[in-house]
Each structure stands twice: as C-alpha cells, then as structure tokens.
Amino acid sequence: MDNVLGQDLISDLPQSIIETILTKLPIRDAVRTCSLSSKWRYKWANLTQLVFDDNCATLCNDKGAVEDSLAKFITRFLFLHDGPIHKFSLSSAYLQSSPDIDQWLLFLSRNGIKELVLELGEGEWFRAPSCLFFCRKLTRLELIRCELDPPPTFKGFLCLKYLNLQQVLIAPDVVESLISSCPFLESLTLSYFDSLALTICAPNLKYLCLEGEFKDICLKYTPLLLAISVAMYMTDDIAEHFEQSSSCNFDKFLGSVPCLERLIGHIYFTKYLSIGNDLGKLPVAYNHLKVVELYQVSFEDMKEILVVLRLIVNSPCLRELQISGSSNMSTATEAPDLDFWEKECPSDCTFSLLETVKMTDMSAVPHEMEFIKFLLRNSPMLETMSITPSVYVTDGRLNMLIELVRFRRASAQAEIIFIQD
C-alpha cells in the first residue's frame, strides 16, 4: 500500500491530459508547477491555450508598477514557451498601448495562433500592428478598445468564424470589407459604434449582435442567420436621419433571413423597422422563428404596431413572445382607430404553436389591450400570458385586470398572470 501511495500517477500522463489539467489553473499557478519535480519543470511551456489577466502581475497601488510586472511576466512566458500557441487571451485594466503587445502579436503570428482576445485598459487605445492581419489561421478574434486599420495588402481572415469588436475605432467601409472578407464567419458582435451605416454580406453568418448608434443596417446576404440581438441608441442626428429615410427598413433588415430562429430587439428597434414600412407582401416567411423579444414598443405608433404584427403573423412556428411597452398616455390626443384590428389583422391568423407570452411595462392604452385580445383569441396552444403594468399605472390596475379576464381565449388552459411589482 505504501508503494502505491508513493507512486507518481500523473507525471507520465499524455501531454494532452496534462495540458487539460494545467489549463484549469490560473496561468501563474500553472508556471509554478515547475517546482514539483524535474519532470514538471517545463510542462507548462508546452501549453497551447494561454489566458493572461491582472492576476499574473504583482498587484500594488502603483499602476505603472503593475503594468510593468504584467508585461514582464508575459514576455518571459512567451520567451520560454515551446511549440504552437492556439489561443492567446489578455484582459487587463492596467495594460494599455505598449510596444510589448506589438512584439507579442508578432510572435503569435508566427506560432499558428487560432484564437486571439485582447481587452485592454481605458486609457490610451491600443493600435493593432499590421502583423495582426497576418495571423492567417485565426478562427476567433475579440478586440475591445483598440484602433484597427488593415494594411492595403490584407485579403481577409479566411478561417475566421467568430468576430467580436467592442469600442473599436475603424472606418465604416473597413468594417464591411472585413466582414465580407471572412467567408466562414458564423458569429459577429459589434458594440459601441457611433453613427455607423452598415451593410452585411456574410453567407455563413448564424449569430449577430449589434449595439450602438446605427444610422442604417442592411442584411444584404445572410441566408443562414439563426439569431439576432439589436440594441440601437438614438441621437438627434440619427433621429433626423430616420425621419428623412424613405427606404423600407423592415425589408432591408429582415427581408433576407429565412432561417431566423430567435430575434431580440431592444430600444428603438421597432421604431427603426417602422421607417418606410408598408403593407406589401413579405419577401420571406419566418418558418423557423420560435422566440421574439421586442422592448419599448410604442402602442401609440401605428407603424410600430404594424411592424410587430407583420413579424409575428408571418412566423407560424412562434413559441415564445415577449414585448415591453413604452406608451406615454399623456401624449394621446385623439381617439384610437380600433377598426385597425379588423382591417389589418387576417381573419384566418392562428398562432398554433405559441405557448408563452410575456407583456411588461403595459400602460393599458387601447391598442395594447387590443393586441393582448388578438393574441388570446388566436393562440389555441397558449399556456401562460404574464402581464406586468407600468410603474406609472396606479389607479387603473384593477380596471385593467377586470378587462383582461373578460377577453375570450382560444386555449382552454391559458393562464393569465397579472404581476404587480
């Protein structure tokens, strides 16, 4: 028994298993395994997945000293590293633009790097060196707070599948060119961009996340897109641009996404889609769309209501629907045209798979109530509809609840849950 207990059971394991063990440790602790025995002296030096953060440095109150400590640790690590590096991730609040980073990227470009993640401090932004664009095996690229300017000879990342750019300074035409020159791109995230007009051509794109001030978005060719999340911020210039637009934003954004399964639209999204909207026949049916979340929909804007209806009526497989309102009852000056629901909603509409509806920030304005009535009347498989009134609705909550329970339901098992925060 003593002999068994004294045996070294892991030192002679295959390198792939040892690497799996070491990658579960913080990289500083992985290096410290060199003191275990002579067999472990350089096992850390063969790691192919490198994740650095501020814990690799000696932390103190001197920001410059922490930055210097972290840079020296990474430089020594790469100097002693042996073999290919498939992943390099650096997240630091201390480290900013530095010649050291340029040298690391040059080293990585020569060592078969496949995944690169850079998230640096909020001071001086890091300007990506030209050697970054020669990392030809990249499959994943995440850049946060940096400047990006590809050289004229750059022909694209031909293996890239995942691209995440946040707070990146890059020319609008360069963004479009970068996307279109990544033929296998499957996931795209663009966050904190200002006044960007964007046309996306990506034949293999499946996941799209956009957040920022977008003047215009056109999904020109995205036939495999499965999931979209959009958060649009509004400035006076962009609002004026919206009002002057004559093109149909609904068709530009959702006219070429036949495989869409999930759609999340945050503030101003339905407002954006309503610009130039008409009642013409949709170029595509959303036969795979199962989940729709739309936030801050104005039920006092008939065009926004039409956007919601146009979307869900053409989604026969819809299972989950979540909508938050943004109605301001004080601005209603005219009696609502309730005949709209008879004129615009198809009489044979049935949401045959819809199971869950969640309505939040409801103000009980007439078109909100008519929309809820429309859903209840045409959803035979509905299980739950939860309704949360707006915090500004106080006196009218009881009347709202009384009216809701009177609505006819196509589903015998449909339960209305009235949530009072």
N, C-alpha and C positions, 0 to 999 in steps of 0.2 A: 504493500500500500504506500509506503514511504517513497518507493521508486516512482510510482505512478504520480504521486503528488508533486514530486520534484521535476517531472518532465516539463519541457518547454513545448506546449501543444500548439502554439500559433506562429512561431518564428519561421517554420518551414512551410507554412500555408502558401498556396499560389499567390503571386503578386497581385492579381486582380482582387482576391479576397482581402488581402492586407490593405490594398488601396481603399476598398469599401469601408473597412474599419477606420482608417485614418481620415477619410473624408467626413466621417461622423463627428470628428473632433474639430474644435476651432483650430485654424491653421498654425497658430503659435504653439498650441499643445501638441500638434502633430510633429512639429520640428523637435520638440523636447523629447520625443520617443527615441532620439538618437542616443540618449544616455542609458537606455535599458540594457543594451549589450552591444557587442561588436556587430552582430547580425543586423541590428536595427539602426546602425549609425547613419546609413544613407537611404533607408527605405522611403523616407518622406520625400527624398529628392526625385523620386520617380512618379510622384502624383501628377495626374493629368487634369485634375479639377482643382483650381486654385481660387479660394474665396478670401479676400482681404477686407478688413474693416478697421475701425479705430481701435479696437481691442488688441490689434497687433502692435500698437505703439505703447510706449511708457507714458501713461497719462499724467498730466500735471496742469497747473494753472497757466503755464506759458504756452500759448497756442503755437508759436513758432517752433518751440522745442518738440511738441507733439508731432507737428508736421514733419520735422526733420527725422524724428525717431521712426515714424511710419515709412518714410521714403527709404531710409537706410535698410530697414527690415526687408522691404520688398525687393530692393536692389540686391541685397546679399542672397536672398532666397533664389531669385532668378539666376544669379551668377553661379550658384551651386547646383541648380536644377539639371537633371539629366533626362533627356527624352522629350517626346512631344507634349504639348500643352493644349488640351482640347477646350478647356473653359478657364477664363480669367474674369473674375468679378472683383470690383473695387468700389466700396461705398464708404465715403469719408466726409465728415463735416469740417475737417481740418485741412485736408489736402486740396489745393486749388491748382491753377495753372502752374505747371512746373516742367522744366526740361527733362526731369526724371521720367515723367509719364511718356514723353516722346520716345525716350530710349526704350522704355518697357514695350511700347507698341511696336517699335522696330524689331525688337527681339521676338515678340509674339508672332509678328507677320512671317517670320522665318521658321516658326515651330508648329505650323499646322493648326493655328487657333481656329476653333469652330464656334465658340460662344464667347461673346465679349459684352461685359456690363460695366459701365462707368457712371458713377453718381458722385459728383464732387461738391465741395463747399460752395456757399452762395456769394463768395467774393468775386474776384476776377474770373471770368468764364474761361474754361479751357478751350483752346482752339485745336481741333483734331489735326494731327500732322498728315501729310499725304500718304505715309506708309500704311495708315489705316485702310486706305482704299485698295491696298494690295494684299489684304487678307482674303484670299480668293476662296478659302474653304469655309468662310463664315456661314453658319446656319441660323444664328441668333445674334442680334445686335440691339443693345439697350444703351441709349445715351441720354443723360439727364444733366442739364445746364452746361451746354457747350456750344461752340460755333462749328459749323460744318460747311465746308466748301470743297467739293470734289475737284480734282485736277481735270483738265480737258481730256486727258487720255483715259479717264475712268469709264469703263464699259458696263459697270453694274456688278452686284454681288450675285453671281449666277447660282449659288447654292442656298441663298438666304431664304429662311421660312418664317422667321419671327423678327419684326422690326418695331421698336418702341422708342419714340423720340419725344422727350418732355423738356419744355423750355429750351429748345434748340434754335439757335439763330441760323436760318437757312433761307435762301431765296425761294419764293413760291414755285418758280419754274423748275428749280433744282429738286424740290420735293417730288413733284410729279415725275420728273425724269428718273429720280432714284427709285420710286415705286415701280414704274414701268420697266425698269432695267433689272428687276428681280423676278424672273419668270416663275419661280416656285414659291413666291411669298404666300403664306397662309394666314398670318396674323399681323395686323397693323394697328398700332396705337399712336395717335398724335395728340399731345396735350399741351395746353397753354400756348397756343399760337394766336397771333394777333392779325385781324383783318385779312385772313387767308381765303383766297378763292382757289378751290381745289377740284381737279378732275382726276378720277382714279380709274386706271386701266390695270386690272390685275386678274388674270384668268384663273388663278388657283386660290384667290383670297377666300377665306372662310370666316374670319373673325375681324371685325372692325370696331375700333373705339376712337371716337373723336371728342375732344373737349377744348373749347376756346372760342375766340371771336372769328366766326367763319362768315365771309361775305357770300360765298356761294359754294355748293358742294354738288358735284355731278358724279354719280357712279356710272361711268360710261360703259364699262365692260367688267362686271363682277358676277359671272353666271353661277359660281359655286358658293356664294356668300351665305353663311348659316346664321350668324348672329351679329347684330348691330347695336351699339350703345352710343348715343349722341347727347352731348351737353353743350348748348350754344349760349354764349354770353352776348348781351346786347349793349352796343354803344350808340350814341346819337348818329354817327356816320353810317353804321351798319343798319340802323332802323330806317334811315332815309333811303339807303340803297334798297332795302326790302320793299319799301313803298313804291319805288320807281321801277321795280322789276316787272317785266311783262311775261317772262317765261314761266312755264308750269313747273314749280319746284318739286311737286309731288312726283311727277313723271321722271324728272331728272334724278331724283334721289332713290325712288322705289320702283322705277319702271323696268329695271333690269336685274331683279333679284328673285328669280323664280324658285330658288331653293331655301329661301329665308325661313328659319325656324323660330327665332327669338328677336324681338325688337324692343329696345328701351330708348325712349325719347324724353329727355329732361326739359328744363325750362326753355321756352321759345321754339321748341322743335315743331309742334303742330302749327304755331304761327308761321314758321318758315315754310312748312309744306303747303300752307294755305295760299301763299302768294302765287297768283296766276292759276289757281286751281279752277277746274271746270268739271262738268258732269259727264265728260266724254267717257267712252268705254276704256277701261284699264288695259294697258298693253300686256299685263301679266296677271295671272291668278296666283294667290299665295296658298298653294295647296299643301305646303309643309309648315306653315306658320302656326305655332302652338301657343306661344307666350307673347303677349303685348303689354308693355308698361308705358303709359304716357302721363307725364307730370305737368301740372299747371296748364291744363286745357281750359280755355275760356268758353263757357257755355253761353256767353252773350255775344259771341262772334260766330255768325252762321257759317262762315268759311271754315273755321276750325272744327265745328261740328261735322261739316261735310267731310273733312279730312278723316276724322275718326270713323265715320260711317263707311266711307269709301274703302278704308283699310279693312275693317272687321267683316263687312258684308262679303268681301272677296277672299275671306280666309275660312274655308269650310272646315278646317281641322283645328280651329282655335279651341284651346282648353282652359287657358288662364288669361284673365283680363284685369289689369289694374290701371285705374285712372284717378288722378288727383285734379281737383278743380282750382280755378283762380278767379272765379266770378266776383265782381265787385258790385253788390246790389245797389249801391248808391249811384252808380252811373247809368242805371236803366231808366231811360226817359220815355220809351214807347212800349206799348203793349206787344208782347212777343207774338210772332206769327206761328201759332200752334198747328195750323194747317200744313206746315212744313213737313211734319212727320207722316202725314198721309200722302203728300206729293212726292217726297224724296225717298222714302223707305219702301223697298219692294215688298209687295204683299205676300210673296212666297218665301221670304227670308226665314231661314231656320239655322240656329247655331246648334247643330245636332251633337257636337262633342264638348260644348262649353260646360265646364264643371265648377269653376271658381271665378267669382267676380269680387274685386275689392275697390270700393269707391271711397276716396278720402278727401278731406277739405271741401265737403259739399255744403253749398250755401242755400239749397232748396229753391233756387231760381227755376222758373217754369221749364226751361229746356233741359236742365239737369234731371228733373223729375220725369219728364217725357222720355229721356234717354234710358233711365232706370226701368220705366214701364215697358219700353221697347225691348229691352234685354229680357226681362221676366216673361214677357208674352211669347218670346221666340226661342227660348232655351229649354228644351224638354229634358235635358240631362243635368241641369243645374243642381248643384248640391248646396253651395253656400254663396250668399251675397252679403258681404260685410260693408257697412256704410258708416263713415265717421264724419260728423258735421264739422264745419269750420269752427275755429275758436271764436269767430265773430258772430256766429249764430247762437244766440242765447234764448230769447223768448220764444222763437219759433220751432224749437226742437220737438216739442210734444206734437204740434200740428204736422211736422214733417214725418214723424213716426206713424201717426194715425193714417196719413195719406199713403205711406209705403205699404202698410199691411193690407190695404184695400186693393192694391194692384193685383190683377189676375196673373197667375203663374202657370206656365206650360208644364212645369215639373212639380209633381206631387210631393217630392222630397225636398224641394228647395227651401232652405232656411235663411231667413233674413236676420242678420246680426247687426244690431244698432249699437255702435260703440261711442260712449260719451267719455272723452278724456277729462 
